[in-house]
């Protein structure tokens, strides 16, 4: 298990055991986190991806390295989903909580 995957698992274990309605669950084939059955974060290819909303400004939140989730070849990127690399893994737990807050409304 990689260092990034280990960190994801620690975050997922903590959130799913401490926060009501948060559970582990897949995002297609990737391990993810769900709130009331809806995915708000997942781990894929050594990055974490968070549903932070189209209004989220990564630069204003001091995130200089990110990309939008783009799983489809013939469709534009999903601009509500932000992929955050392992180099910013020290921010993953904070962003997972922010994504959960967005999901809760």
NORZISUL-V564892 format. One record per helix or strand of 3 or more residues. SS is the DSSP state (H for helix, E for strand). FROM is the first residue (numbers start at 1). TO is the last residue. Records with the same first field share a line. If there is no record, write none. Layout:
SS: FROM-TO ; FROM-TO
//
This chain:
H: 3-18 ; 86-104
E: 22-27 ; 30-35 ; 38-44 ; 47-51 ; 67-69 ; 78-84
//
